[in-house]
Amino acid sequence: MRPTKYQLRARRKRRIRAKVAGTPERPRLSVYCSLMRVYAQIIDDVAGKTLTAVSSKAGQKNIAAATKVGETIAKKAKELKISAVVFDRNGRKYHGRVKALADAARNAGLRF
């Protein structure tokens, strides 16, 4: 039987997370897109702590909302004196909302 799209995404996620890990010097920027919202959080995997997190408002689920989340997460990272991160797209394809968030974070000064 053919795997479902959720099983394929979980497989991609495991493959990515095997290679990507956040450190105190360069934490992980994890992106999650649900049907209703876009979430981003910066995580220190060594300590097992979320340093900061941002989500879009209810009802905003388009590329403009993802761009706003990317700008906000970059601003919060600068407040925490974080300039470089490792990008974790969470098994999603790098286009649409994920790409918009990443581009906005880069334009706001976050390096990855």
Stockholm file with secondary structure:
# STOCKHOLM 1.0

chainA/1-112         MRPTKYQLRARRKRRIRAKVAGTPERPRLSVYCSLMRVYAQIIDDVAGKTLTAVSSKAGQKNIAAATKVGETIAKKAKELKISAVVFDRNGRKYHGRVKALADAARNAGLRF
#=GR chainA/1-112 SS CCCCHHHHHHHHHHHHHHHCCCCSSSCEEEEEECSSCEEEEEEETTTTEEEEEEECCTTCCSHHHHHHHHHHHHHHHHHTTCCBCEEECTTCCSSTHHHHHHHHHHHTTCBC
#=GC SS_cons         CCCCHHHHHHHHHHHHHHHCCCCSSSCEEEEEECSSCEEEEEEETTTTEEEEEEECCTTCCSHHHHHHHHHHHHHHHHHTTCCBCEEECTTCCSSTHHHHHHHHHHHTTCBC
//
